[in-house]
Structure formats: C-alpha cells, structure tokens
C-alpha cells in the first residue's frame, strides 16, 4: 500500500513539474491586474444589486422630480461617495427648487471649471448620520459635509431646514432623503 501511495505522489509531482510555472504566474498576474483596473475605474456605484433597498443616489436618480440633482451629483463626481455605506441624511432639492435659482445658475455650476463650487453646494445638503424628520428640534444646528451648518425649524408639525420645507422623507439603504423645496446655499 505504501508503494502505491508513493507512486501516486511521484506521479503527481511529475505532472506538476511538467507545467510551466511562468504561465501560471502570468495568468494569475493578468487576473489581478484586470481586477485592480476594474476597481480603479468603477467605485461602489458600479456594484449591481437589484434585490437590496436602493441607496440615496439610486432613489434620487429614479425620481422624476430629482433629475437636476442627479445630474449635479454625477457632474460633481459624488456618485461613488454617496453610494457608500454612509449613513447619510440628504436634503434633496426638487427640480422646481433648482428652477427658483437665478437664470443660468444651474447651467453655470455644471461647467467643469465650477465643479468645486458645485461640490461645495451639494455637500452642504448632506449630513453624516441618519436623522429622521421626527428627530429634528426647533433651532437645532447640524454640521454638514462641507463644513457649513444648517438650522432646523419645527413649528406646528412642519419641519424646515434653513427655511426650506421638508416635503417628504424617504428611507434608503444608506440613510434618509428629505425632499426639500429650495436649494440650500452655503454662506
């Protein structure tokens, strides 16, 4: 029995020795390189998952009332950031809110040379953490992602952020979206 086992081990060793190890290394290296390149070009937003609850970006992008916001988030290159685990509280202006801005403002902010201004404005709409509408207190001040602060208002059951009305609240997989009727502008 020992002779048979020894013969199998020798045969297996001979088969392995006949393989070209440099070809195996190239294959492994190629796979590692392709994986690294794929990860470098696509972030969290590239993950395909049609079964889980949608994240803040997916919810906003699927809303016909938030096409301007979705375009701005993409232009500002914040899609991957906002698809991460968070959690985030996002104050999401509607298309009508963007239309209240002076003519040409949105188009100007979507220009490549204004990307940092656009990011600043969008980050002013994001708080790190989950704050549901019933957790806000009148006069409460929140530190936003851009370093600025917003002030919450609560009166007669209505909640506002810097005077903008919260029209609806939508839970997401990585936080909550509060739909608002004005664009918040940092001071």
Helices and strands as residue ranges (DSSP letters): H 2-18, H 21-41, G 44-46, H 56-61, G 64-66, H 67-75, H 79-83, E 88-93, H 95-99, H 105-109, G 112-114, H 115-123, E 126-128, G 133-135, E 141-143, E 149-155, E 158-161, E 164-172, E 175-180
